[in-house]
């Protein structure tokens, strides 16, 4: 169910039905003085969320495994230090923390450092994933459980679920020590969509559903502390890895849907990639929630970046308001 805000937040302008999107820019002080921890902020949605919190003025502790000297199994160039620097360049305060969220002692020490340096956490974002290589590409999708590699499948669940549980266990005490805290669980697909659609494999399907449920169950536990838990899904995300798959960059991403690329031996994105979104879009959704004094109305709910854009009025970096989930839920094909 979509909620309509009576007041705007994070520098938004109200959207008038039937009219083009209005010019929007972030309020650089909307979250000034607030402290956020974005767990899993090296790239993708996590980096986008950290950046959007930064452009709203927040102090953002950015965690991840890849640094200038050490890489995760993704073996990619993006680093957690780069994310923290981006936060600072956008007007916030970025802090890089190297953490493997499957390692309980590392997460415990993270909580100790955050407590010592900041005293409190206003926003905790659980965006840890790291299972993209294990998930595989379309050729590996729909592999039945009896043929799927068991160790890979169980690691998907550990990366997608156990990491979130460990992080909440150690960091939520810093959220509930004051009223008004926000926990955001990042997943792929809404509760409604995932309830009626098989998602790639038994393991990935279970992971996506479980993270939505984590927001529901933790929201129940946060409510007595005047806290809020929400699960959010981006749409078709133009992450660094996705852009690489289609051989484009952010500036030229629309080229990926051109059928003529196939004649040149280049990858062609599915048609609904035209409704894709940058990682900053879901980040602005999280920033809008964090700045909303009435965010408790969203407690235990499953939402999308596109849905919240209609409520709060923010736009993607190109001024658009894509909503691929609405397209898919009204009969559009993901193929």
C-alpha positions as CSV (number, residue, x, y, z in Angstrom):
1,X,0.0,0.0,0.0
2,X,1.3,3.4,-1.0
3,X,1.5,6.2,1.6
4,X,1.2,9.8,0.7
5,X,3.3,12.3,2.6
6,X,1.7,15.5,3.7
7,X,5.0,17.3,3.9
8,X,8.1,17.0,1.7
9,X,11.4,15.6,2.9
10,X,15.1,15.7,1.9
11,X,14.6,18.7,-0.3
12,X,11.8,17.2,-2.4
13,X,9.2,19.0,-4.4
14,X,5.6,17.5,-4.5
15,X,4.7,15.6,-7.6
16,X,1.5,16.5,-9.4
17,X,-0.3,13.7,-11.0
18,X,-0.2,13.8,-14.8
19,X,2.6,16.4,-14.9
20,X,6.3,15.9,-15.8
21,X,8.7,15.3,-12.9
22,X,9.6,18.6,-11.3
23,X,13.2,19.7,-10.8
24,X,14.6,18.2,-7.6
25,X,17.8,18.5,-5.7
26,X,18.8,17.1,-2.3
27,X,18.7,19.1,0.8
28,X,22.4,19.2,1.9
29,X,21.4,19.5,5.6
30,X,18.4,17.2,5.8
31,X,20.5,14.6,7.7
32,X,23.2,16.8,9.1
33,X,24.3,15.5,12.5
34,X,22.9,12.0,11.9
35,X,25.0,8.9,11.9
36,X,24.4,6.1,9.5
37,X,26.1,2.7,9.0
38,X,25.8,1.2,5.6
39,X,26.9,-2.4,5.8
40,X,28.0,-3.5,2.3
41,X,28.8,-0.2,0.8
42,X,31.7,-1.0,-1.6
43,X,29.6,-0.8,-4.8
44,X,26.1,-1.2,-6.2
45,X,23.1,-0.3,-4.1
46,X,25.2,0.1,-0.9
47,X,27.5,2.7,-2.5
48,X,24.4,4.5,-3.9
49,X,22.8,4.5,-0.4
50,X,25.9,5.8,1.2
51,X,26.3,8.5,-1.4
52,X,22.7,9.7,-1.0
53,X,22.9,9.8,2.7
54,X,26.1,11.9,2.2
55,X,24.4,14.3,-0.1
56,X,21.9,14.9,2.7
57,X,24.7,15.7,5.1
58,X,24.9,12.5,7.1
59,X,28.0,11.0,8.6
60,X,28.2,7.6,7.0
61,X,30.2,4.6,8.2
62,X,30.8,2.6,5.0
63,X,31.7,-1.1,5.4
64,X,33.0,-3.6,3.0
65,X,35.8,-6.1,2.2
66,X,37.6,-4.6,-0.8
67,X,40.2,-1.9,-0.1
68,X,43.1,-0.4,-2.0
69,X,45.2,-3.4,-1.1
70,X,42.8,-6.3,-0.6
71,X,40.0,-7.6,-2.7
72,X,37.0,-9.8,-2.1
73,X,36.2,-12.8,-4.3
74,X,34.6,-10.4,-6.8
75,X,38.2,-9.2,-7.6
76,X,36.9,-5.8,-8.7
77,X,38.5,-2.4,-8.5
78,X,35.9,-0.5,-6.4
79,X,37.0,0.0,-2.9
80,X,35.4,1.0,0.4
81,X,37.7,4.0,0.7
82,X,36.4,5.3,-2.6
83,X,32.8,5.1,-1.3
84,X,33.8,7.0,1.9
85,X,35.5,9.6,-0.2
86,X,32.4,10.0,-2.4
87,X,30.2,10.5,0.7
88,X,32.5,13.3,1.8
89,X,32.7,14.9,-1.7
90,X,28.9,15.1,-1.7
91,X,28.8,17.0,1.6
92,X,28.6,14.3,4.2
93,X,31.3,12.7,6.3
94,X,32.5,9.4,5.0
95,X,34.2,6.8,7.1
96,X,35.6,3.6,5.7
97,X,35.6,0.4,7.8
98,X,37.0,-2.9,6.5
99,X,34.6,-5.6,7.7
100,X,33.7,-9.1,6.8
101,X,30.1,-9.4,8.1
102,X,30.4,-13.2,8.4
103,X,33.1,-12.7,11.0
104,X,31.3,-12.0,14.3
105,X,34.4,-10.6,16.0
106,X,35.0,-8.1,13.2
107,X,31.4,-6.9,13.5
108,X,31.7,-6.7,17.2
109,X,34.8,-4.5,16.9
110,X,33.0,-2.4,14.3
111,X,30.2,-1.7,16.8
112,X,32.8,-0.9,19.5
113,X,34.5,1.6,17.2
114,X,31.2,3.3,16.1
115,X,30.2,3.6,19.8
116,X,33.5,5.1,20.7
117,X,33.6,7.5,17.8
118,X,30.0,8.5,17.3
119,X,28.1,7.2,20.4
120,X,24.9,6.3,18.5
121,X,23.5,5.1,15.2
122,X,20.5,6.8,13.6
123,X,20.3,4.6,10.5
124,X,21.5,1.1,10.0
125,X,21.4,-0.3,6.4
126,X,21.9,-4.0,5.9
127,X,23.0,-4.2,2.3
128,X,25.5,-7.0,2.6
129,X,25.4,-9.5,-0.3
130,X,28.5,-10.7,-2.0
131,X,26.8,-13.7,-3.7
132,X,26.6,-12.4,-7.3
133,X,29.2,-14.8,-8.6
134,X,27.5,-17.7,-6.8
135,X,24.1,-16.7,-8.2
136,X,25.5,-17.0,-11.7
137,X,24.1,-15.7,-15.0
138,X,21.0,-16.7,-17.0
139,X,22.7,-19.9,-18.2
140,X,22.9,-21.1,-14.5
141,X,19.4,-19.9,-13.4
142,X,16.6,-22.4,-12.8
143,X,19.0,-25.1,-11.9
144,X,17.0,-27.5,-9.6
145,X,18.2,-28.0,-6.1
146,X,19.3,-31.6,-6.7
147,X,21.7,-30.3,-9.4
148,X,22.7,-27.0,-7.8
149,X,26.1,-27.1,-6.0
150,X,25.2,-27.5,-2.3
151,X,28.1,-25.6,-0.9
152,X,27.5,-22.7,-3.2
153,X,23.8,-22.6,-2.3
154,X,24.5,-22.6,1.4
155,X,27.0,-19.9,1.0
156,X,24.5,-17.8,-0.8
157,X,22.2,-18.1,2.3
158,X,25.1,-17.2,4.7
159,X,26.0,-14.2,2.6
160,X,22.5,-12.9,2.2
161,X,21.0,-13.8,5.6
162,X,23.6,-14.6,8.3
163,X,25.5,-11.4,7.6
164,X,22.4,-9.3,8.2
165,X,21.6,-11.2,11.4
166,X,25.1,-10.8,12.7
167,X,25.2,-7.1,11.8
168,X,21.8,-6.4,13.5
169,X,22.8,-8.3,16.6
170,X,25.9,-6.0,17.2
171,X,24.7,-2.7,15.7
172,X,21.1,-2.4,16.7
173,X,21.9,-1.7,20.4
174,X,23.4,1.6,19.1
175,X,20.1,2.3,17.3
176,X,17.6,1.5,20.0
177,X,19.4,3.5,22.7
178,X,17.4,6.5,21.5
179,X,13.9,6.7,20.0
180,X,13.4,7.1,16.3
181,X,16.0,4.8,14.9
182,X,15.7,3.3,11.4
183,X,16.8,-0.1,10.1
184,X,16.8,-0.7,6.3
185,X,17.0,-4.2,4.9
186,X,18.0,-4.2,1.2
187,X,16.8,-7.1,-1.0
188,X,15.7,-8.0,-4.5
189,X,11.9,-7.9,-5.0
190,X,9.0,-6.9,-2.8
191,X,7.2,-9.3,-0.5
192,X,4.2,-9.3,-2.9
193,X,6.3,-9.9,-6.1
194,X,8.5,-12.6,-4.5
195,X,5.5,-14.4,-3.0
196,X,4.2,-15.4,-6.5
197,X,7.4,-15.5,-8.6
198,X,10.2,-18.0,-8.5
199,X,13.6,-16.2,-8.2
200,X,16.4,-17.9,-10.1
201,X,17.1,-20.8,-7.7
202,X,15.9,-22.3,-4.4
203,X,18.7,-20.6,-2.6
204,X,18.4,-17.2,-4.1
205,X,14.6,-17.3,-3.8
206,X,14.9,-18.1,-0.1
207,X,17.4,-15.3,0.4
208,X,15.2,-12.6,-1.2
209,X,12.1,-13.7,0.8
210,X,14.1,-14.0,4.0
211,X,15.5,-10.4,3.9
212,X,12.0,-9.0,3.5
213,X,10.8,-11.1,6.4
214,X,13.8,-9.8,8.5
215,X,12.4,-6.3,8.2
216,X,9.0,-7.5,9.4
217,X,10.3,-9.4,12.4
218,X,12.9,-6.8,13.4
219,X,10.3,-4.1,13.0
220,X,8.2,-5.9,15.6
221,X,11.1,-5.9,18.0
222,X,12.0,-2.2,17.2
223,X,8.5,-0.8,17.6
224,X,8.6,-0.7,21.5
225,X,11.8,1.5,21.1
226,X,10.1,3.8,18.7
227,X,12.2,2.3,15.9
228,X,11.3,1.4,12.3
229,X,12.4,-1.4,10.1
230,X,11.7,-1.4,6.4
231,X,12.8,-3.7,3.5
232,X,13.5,-1.9,0.2
233,X,14.3,-3.2,-3.2
234,X,15.9,-1.2,-6.0
235,X,14.5,-1.8,-9.5
236,X,16.7,-2.9,-12.4
237,X,19.9,-1.6,-10.9
238,X,22.6,-0.1,-13.0
239,X,25.4,-1.3,-10.7
240,X,29.0,-1.3,-11.8
241,X,28.8,-5.1,-12.5
242,X,25.6,-4.8,-14.5
243,X,27.0,-2.0,-16.7
244,X,30.0,-4.2,-17.3
245,X,27.8,-7.1,-18.3
246,X,26.2,-5.0,-21.1
247,X,29.5,-3.3,-22.0
248,X,28.3,0.3,-21.3
249,X,29.0,3.0,-18.7
250,X,26.6,5.2,-16.8
251,X,26.8,8.0,-19.3
252,X,25.9,5.7,-22.2
253,X,23.7,3.1,-20.5
254,X,20.8,3.6,-22.9
255,X,22.9,2.2,-25.7
256,X,22.6,-1.2,-24.1
257,X,19.0,-1.7,-25.3
258,X,19.8,-1.0,-29.0
259,X,19.1,-4.2,-30.9
260,X,21.7,-3.2,-33.5
261,X,24.4,-4.0,-31.0
262,X,23.7,-7.7,-31.5
263,X,24.7,-7.4,-35.1
264,X,28.0,-6.0,-33.9
265,X,28.6,-8.9,-31.5
266,X,27.8,-6.7,-28.5
267,X,25.5,-7.7,-25.6
268,X,21.9,-6.4,-25.8
269,X,20.0,-5.7,-22.6
270,X,16.4,-6.7,-22.2
271,X,13.8,-4.1,-23.1
272,X,12.9,-3.3,-19.5
273,X,16.5,-2.1,-18.9
274,X,15.1,1.1,-20.3
275,X,13.4,1.4,-16.9
276,X,16.6,0.8,-15.0
277,X,17.9,3.0,-12.2
278,X,21.2,4.2,-10.9
279,X,22.3,3.1,-7.4
280,X,21.7,6.7,-6.2
281,X,17.9,6.3,-6.7
282,X,17.5,3.7,-4.0
283,X,19.9,5.7,-1.9
284,X,17.6,8.7,-2.1
285,X,14.7,6.5,-1.1
286,X,16.6,5.6,2.1
287,X,17.6,9.2,2.7
288,X,13.9,10.2,2.4
289,X,12.9,7.6,4.9
290,X,15.6,8.7,7.3
291,X,14.5,12.4,7.1
292,X,10.8,11.7,7.5
293,X,9.7,12.4,11.1
294,X,6.7,10.1,10.5
295,X,8.8,7.2,9.1
296,X,7.2,4.8,11.7
297,X,4.2,4.5,9.3
298,X,6.4,2.4,7.1
299,X,7.4,-0.1,9.9
300,X,7.6,-3.7,8.8
301,X,6.7,-2.9,5.2
302,X,8.3,-3.9,1.9
303,X,8.8,-1.0,-0.5
304,X,10.5,-0.1,-3.7
305,X,12.6,2.9,-4.7
306,X,10.1,3.8,-7.4
307,X,7.2,3.7,-4.9
308,X,9.0,6.0,-2.5
309,X,9.9,8.4,-5.3
310,X,6.2,8.9,-5.9
311,X,5.6,9.5,-2.2
312,X,8.6,11.8,-1.4
313,X,9.2,13.4,-4.8
314,X,12.9,12.6,-5.3
315,X,14.3,11.7,-8.7
316,X,17.2,9.6,-10.0
317,X,20.4,11.4,-11.0
318,X,19.0,12.0,-14.5
319,X,15.7,13.5,-13.2
320,X,13.6,10.5,-14.0
321,X,11.4,8.4,-11.7
322,X,11.7,4.8,-13.0
323,X,9.5,2.0,-11.5
324,X,10.3,-1.3,-13.1
325,X,8.4,-3.2,-10.3
326,X,5.2,-1.5,-11.3
327,X,5.9,-2.6,-14.9
328,X,6.5,-6.2,-13.9
329,X,3.6,-6.4,-11.5
330,X,1.2,-5.1,-14.2
331,X,2.1,-7.7,-16.8
332,X,5.5,-6.7,-18.1
333,X,7.9,-9.5,-18.8
334,X,11.3,-9.8,-17.1
335,X,12.7,-11.7,-20.2
